[in-house]
Amino acid sequence: MQTEIVKLTEKRNIVVVSTDDVGPTLERNKLIRTIEQKSDWGRHIATIDNIIQVMWLNEEWKRGNHIRYLSREWDELLKRKLKDPEWALVRTDAPSHCVGWGS
């Protein structure tokens, strides 16, 4: 993840811009989904790039939910996001291989 601080001329504000290429991680997740996980213990559920986690935190802060990273509230946010079909690409388990996939 690359982060750049940009100084804006109006009102002496700054903007922090973070970017990353999530393509390799999503391709790896796709590959891992093809491998059946036979055990419930230590099941690999997802690989989520830092840039996506930062985006999720920023979205929550914009909504007024001041969630701290790795807090109990963060865990609940992760559970919601991992159940959301929009974020299925970050998952590494396949629907037929894991109890609780989906809603």
MDAnalysis code that builds the backbone (N, CA, C; Angstrom):
import MDAnalysis as mda
import numpy as np

u = mda.Universe.empty(309, n_residues=103, atom_resindex=np.repeat(np.arange(103), 3), trajectory=True)
u.add_TopologyAttr("name", ["N", "CA", "C"] * 103)
u.add_TopologyAttr("resid", np.arange(1, 104))
u.add_TopologyAttr("resname", ["MET", "GLN", "THR", "GLU", "ILE", "VAL", "LYS", "LEU", "THR", "GLU", "LYS", "ARG", "ASN", "ILE", "VAL", "VAL", "VAL", "SER", "THR", "ASP", "ASP", "VAL", "GLY", "PRO", "THR", "LEU", "GLU", "ARG", "ASN", "LYS", "LEU", "ILE", "ARG", "THR", "ILE", "GLU", "GLN", "LYS", "SER", "ASP", "TRP", "GLY", "ARG", "HIS", "ILE", "ALA", "THR", "ILE", "ASP", "ASN", "ILE", "ILE", "GLN", "VAL", "MET", "TRP", "LEU", "ASN", "GLU", "GLU", "TRP", "LYS", "ARG", "GLY", "ASN", "HIS", "ILE", "ARG", "TYR", "LEU", "SER", "ARG", "GLU", "TRP", "ASP", "GLU", "LEU", "LEU", "LYS", "ARG", "LYS", "LEU", "LYS", "ASP", "PRO", "GLU", "TRP", "ALA", "LEU", "VAL", "ARG", "THR", "ASP", "ALA", "PRO", "SER", "HIS", "CYS", "VAL", "GLY", "TRP", "GLY", "SER"])
u.atoms.positions = np.array([
    [0.848, -1.163, 0.000],
    [0.000, 0.000, 0.000],
    [0.896, 1.230, 0.000],
    [0.596, 2.154, -0.871],
    [1.347, 3.398, -0.941],
    [0.455, 4.541, -0.473],
    [1.021, 5.405, 0.351],
    [0.264, 6.533, 0.878],
    [1.000, 7.818, 0.544],
    [0.230, 8.789, 0.084],
    [0.792, 10.084, -0.294],
    [-0.001, 11.174, 0.418],
    [0.702, 12.140, 0.959],
    [0.057, 13.287, 1.599],
    [0.125, 14.457, 0.625],
    [-1.043, 14.992, 0.287],
    [-1.139, 16.075, -0.686],
    [-1.619, 17.331, 0.035],
    [-0.861, 18.409, -0.104],
    [-1.246, 19.678, 0.515],
    [-2.139, 20.438, -0.459],
    [-3.306, 20.811, 0.014],
    [-4.222, 21.606, -0.789],
    [-3.994, 23.080, -0.482],
    [-4.081, 23.917, -1.485],
    [-3.807, 25.337, -1.272],
    [-4.947, 26.044, -0.570],
    [-6.190, 25.651, -0.852],
    [-7.302, 26.337, -0.202],
    [-7.449, 25.890, 1.253],
    [-7.553, 26.858, 2.122],
    [-7.766, 26.631, 3.555],
    [-6.681, 25.795, 4.220],
    [-5.532, 25.656, 3.609],
    [-4.382, 24.950, 4.198],
    [-4.721, 23.522, 4.626],
    [-5.551, 22.852, 3.856],
    [-5.926, 21.469, 4.141],
    [-4.963, 20.496, 3.474],
    [-4.961, 19.268, 3.992],
    [-4.200, 18.204, 3.358],
    [-5.128, 17.032, 3.074],
    [-4.747, 16.209, 2.121],
    [-5.482, 15.000, 1.783],
    [-4.488, 13.852, 1.804],
    [-4.886, 12.753, 2.406],
    [-4.065, 11.555, 2.423],
    [-4.655, 10.586, 1.415],
    [-3.856, 10.203, 0.423],
    [-4.305, 9.320, -0.647],
    [-3.536, 8.001, -0.550],
    [-4.271, 6.902, -0.403],
    [-3.655, 5.581, -0.349],
    [-4.096, 4.779, -1.562],
    [-3.140, 4.066, -2.175],
    [-3.436, 3.239, -3.339],
    [-2.727, 1.896, -3.193],
    [-3.275, 0.905, -3.887],
    [-2.666, -0.419, -3.883],
    [-3.251, -1.221, -5.028],
    [-2.530, -2.215, -5.483],
    [-2.998, -3.136, -6.514],
    [-3.503, -4.386, -5.806],
    [-4.820, -4.576, -5.790],
    [-5.400, -5.725, -5.095],
    [-5.568, -6.924, -6.027],
    [-5.257, -6.760, -7.295],
    [-5.417, -7.833, -8.273],
    [-4.736, -9.139, -7.900],
    [-3.452, -9.129, -7.539],
    [-2.782, -10.380, -7.175],
    [-3.437, -11.100, -5.988],
    [-3.879, -10.344, -4.993],
    [-4.536, -10.965, -3.841],
    [-5.863, -11.593, -4.247],
    [-6.633, -10.893, -5.082],
    [-7.924, -11.437, -5.514],
    [-7.731, -12.688, -6.372],
    [-6.684, -12.721, -7.188],
    [-6.387, -13.919, -7.985],
    [-5.985, -15.083, -7.084],
    [-5.198, -14.791, -6.056],
    [-4.797, -15.828, -5.095],
    [-6.019, -16.356, -4.347],
    [-6.915, -15.453, -3.942],
    [-8.144, -15.876, -3.273],
    [-8.963, -16.798, -4.171],
    [-9.033, -16.461, -5.446],
    [-9.775, -17.278, -6.412],
    [-9.177, -18.686, -6.485],
    [-7.858, -18.769, -6.509],
    [-7.185, -20.065, -6.548],
    [-7.455, -20.866, -5.272],
    [-7.351, -20.219, -4.125],
    [-7.559, -20.899, -2.845],
    [-9.001, -21.409, -2.733],
    [-9.967, -20.679, -3.309],
    [-11.362, -21.129, -3.258],
    [-11.571, -22.463, -3.970],
    [-10.672, -22.827, -4.871],
    [-10.808, -24.095, -5.588],
    [-10.321, -25.282, -4.768],
    [-9.658, -25.012, -3.656],
    [-9.100, -26.067, -2.801],
    [-10.057, -26.304, -1.637],
    [-10.572, -27.522, -1.528],
    [-11.501, -27.823, -0.448],
    [-10.765, -27.854, 0.883],
    [-11.351, -27.197, 1.874],
    [-10.813, -27.209, 3.231],
    [-11.642, -28.197, 4.041],
    [-11.033, -29.291, 4.431],
    [-11.773, -30.380, 5.071],
    [-11.997, -30.172, 6.560],
    [-11.203, -29.344, 7.180],
    [-11.302, -29.155, 8.620],
    [-11.984, -27.829, 8.938],
    [-12.727, -27.797, 10.031],
    [-13.289, -26.543, 10.500],
    [-12.266, -25.757, 11.319],
    [-11.281, -26.456, 11.882],
    [-10.272, -25.796, 12.690],
    [-9.250, -25.122, 11.779],
    [-8.975, -23.871, 12.006],
    [-7.974, -23.146, 11.236],
    [-8.374, -22.868, 9.799],
    [-9.671, -22.831, 9.554],
    [-10.173, -22.586, 8.195],
    [-9.753, -21.195, 7.721],
    [-9.217, -21.148, 6.508],
    [-8.834, -19.871, 5.896],
    [-10.098, -19.272, 5.291],
    [-10.560, -18.176, 5.839],
    [-11.827, -17.588, 5.411],
    [-11.626, -16.483, 4.383],
    [-10.619, -15.644, 4.578],
    [-10.450, -14.495, 3.683],
    [-9.033, -13.950, 3.754],
    [-8.630, -13.309, 2.669],
    [-7.426, -12.490, 2.650],
    [-7.873, -11.113, 2.174],
    [-7.693, -10.118, 3.033],
    [-8.193, -8.771, 2.756],
    [-7.014, -7.817, 2.745],
    [-6.782, -7.171, 1.604],
    [-5.691, -6.206, 1.501],
    [-5.909, -5.038, 2.459],
    [-4.808, -4.456, 2.930],
    [-4.880, -3.323, 3.847],
    [-5.677, -2.163, 3.270],
    [-5.548, -1.920, 1.983],
    [-6.244, -0.794, 1.368],
    [-7.756, -0.960, 1.488],
    [-8.242, -2.186, 1.394],
    [-9.677, -2.448, 1.540],
    [-10.099, -2.220, 2.987],
    [-9.269, -2.645, 3.929],
    [-9.584, -2.434, 5.340],
    [-9.621, -0.948, 5.679],
    [-8.688, -0.181, 5.133],
    [-8.675, 1.270, 5.350],
    [-9.941, 1.884, 4.755],
    [-10.340, 1.427, 3.574],
    [-11.552, 1.936, 2.934],
    [-12.778, 1.661, 3.808],
    [-12.869, 0.426, 4.349],
    [-13.997, 0.086, 5.214],
    [-14.028, 0.975, 6.451],
    [-12.867, 1.208, 7.064],
    [-12.812, 2.085, 8.234],
    [-13.226, 3.510, 7.878],
    [-12.736, 4.011, 6.748],
    [-13.103, 5.366, 6.321],
    [-14.601, 5.490, 6.072],
    [-15.204, 4.471, 5.452],
    [-16.650, 4.486, 5.208],
    [-17.419, 4.556, 6.525],
    [-16.979, 3.790, 7.510],
    [-17.651, 3.797, 8.808],
    [-17.497, 5.146, 9.503],
    [-16.320, 5.740, 9.425],
    [-16.112, 7.056, 10.039],
    [-16.994, 8.101, 9.379],
    [-17.158, 8.018, 8.055],
    [-18.039, 8.966, 7.353],
    [-19.481, 8.822, 7.820],
    [-19.874, 7.617, 8.218],
    [-21.230, 7.373, 8.727],
    [-21.367, 7.769, 10.195],
    [-20.269, 8.168, 10.814],
    [-20.304, 8.543, 12.223],
    [-19.996, 7.395, 13.168],
    [-19.622, 6.240, 12.624],
    [-19.253, 5.086, 13.442],
    [-17.743, 5.075, 13.619],
    [-17.285, 5.550, 14.727],
    [-15.844, 5.674, 14.959],
    [-15.277, 4.354, 15.471],
    [-15.145, 3.431, 14.548],
    [-14.658, 2.090, 14.846],
    [-13.137, 2.108, 14.901],
    [-12.588, 1.469, 15.917],
    [-11.138, 1.309, 16.024],
    [-10.747, -0.020, 15.393],
    [-9.632, -0.024, 14.729],
    [-9.099, -1.236, 14.105],
    [-8.819, -2.283, 15.177],
    [-9.202, -3.533, 14.915],
    [-9.016, -4.687, 15.791],
    [-9.811, -4.613, 17.098],
    [-10.854, -3.809, 17.121],
    [-11.729, -3.749, 18.288],
    [-12.877, -4.743, 18.102],
    [-13.730, -4.860, 19.100],
    [-14.907, -5.717, 19.000],
    [-15.816, -5.227, 17.861],
    [-15.937, -3.904, 17.726],
    [-16.749, -3.334, 16.647],
    [-16.152, -3.667, 15.276],
    [-14.822, -3.692, 15.187],
    [-14.140, -4.065, 13.942],
    [-14.472, -5.511, 13.573],
    [-14.464, -6.389, 14.567],
    [-14.812, -7.787, 14.315],
    [-16.231, -7.915, 13.761],
    [-17.152, -7.150, 14.311],
    [-18.538, -7.181, 13.825],
    [-18.622, -6.642, 12.397],
    [-17.871, -5.595, 12.108],
    [-17.839, -5.056, 10.745],
    [-17.313, -6.100, 9.768],
    [-16.249, -6.798, 10.149],
    [-15.704, -7.850, 9.290],
    [-16.733, -8.941, 9.021],
    [-17.440, -9.356, 10.044],
    [-18.463, -10.383, 9.862],
    [-19.515, -9.935, 8.857],
    [-19.963, -8.675, 8.984],
    [-20.961, -8.149, 8.041],
    [-20.417, -8.099, 6.619],
    [-19.199, -7.599, 6.474],
    [-18.611, -7.468, 5.139],
    [-18.392, -8.834, 4.493],
    [-17.954, -9.820, 5.273],
    [-17.685, -11.141, 4.710],
    [-18.964, -11.886, 4.341],
    [-20.094, -11.511, 4.921],
    [-21.371, -12.097, 4.531],
    [-21.976, -11.397, 3.314],
    [-21.498, -10.201, 3.017],
    [-22.023, -9.401, 1.912],
    [-21.521, -9.956, 0.578],
    [-22.422, -10.336, -0.349],
    [-21.999, -10.869, -1.655],
    [-21.093, -9.911, -2.438],
    [-21.196, -8.610, -2.163],
    [-20.349, -7.632, -2.850],
    [-18.866, -7.872, -2.556],
    [-18.564, -8.441, -1.389],
    [-17.183, -8.659, -0.975],
    [-16.776, -10.126, -1.049],
    [-17.475, -10.924, -1.820],
    [-17.165, -12.356, -1.944],
    [-15.756, -12.593, -2.491],
    [-15.211, -11.653, -3.244],
    [-13.875, -11.829, -3.829],
    [-12.761, -11.876, -2.794],
    [-12.992, -11.339, -1.599],
    [-11.947, -11.386, -0.575],
    [-11.964, -12.712, 0.174],
    [-13.026, -13.481, -0.016],
    [-13.148, -14.772, 0.675],
    [-12.287, -15.830, 0.009],
    [-11.799, -16.758, 0.830],
    [-10.993, -17.850, 0.306],
    [-11.678, -19.192, 0.495],
    [-12.852, -19.187, 1.114],
    [-13.617, -20.425, 1.241],
    [-14.770, -20.373, 0.240],
    [-15.146, -21.517, -0.260],
    [-16.217, -21.589, -1.251],
    [-17.544, -21.832, -0.551],
    [-18.651, -21.397, -1.147],
    [-19.955, -21.558, -0.510],
    [-20.262, -23.002, -0.120],
    [-19.909, -23.956, -0.938],
    [-20.256, -25.348, -0.653],
    [-19.339, -25.979, 0.391],
    [-18.261, -25.306, 0.742],
    [-17.280, -25.889, 1.653],
    [-17.374, -25.347, 3.082],
    [-18.210, -24.369, 3.311],
    [-18.208, -23.711, 4.621],
    [-19.628, -23.491, 5.124],
    [-19.876, -23.892, 6.339],
    [-21.154, -23.627, 6.967],
    [-21.235, -22.128, 7.254],
    [-22.361, -21.509, 6.946],
    [-22.548, -20.109, 7.262],
    [-22.229, -19.157, 6.134],
    [-21.868, -19.651, 4.953],
    [-21.609, -18.767, 3.822],
    [-22.909, -18.110, 3.411],
    [-22.865, -16.856, 3.089],
    [-24.067, -16.169, 2.637],
    [-24.775, -15.473, 3.786],
    [-26.080, -15.420, 3.716],
    [-26.840, -14.666, 4.711],
    [-27.117, -15.392, 5.954],
])
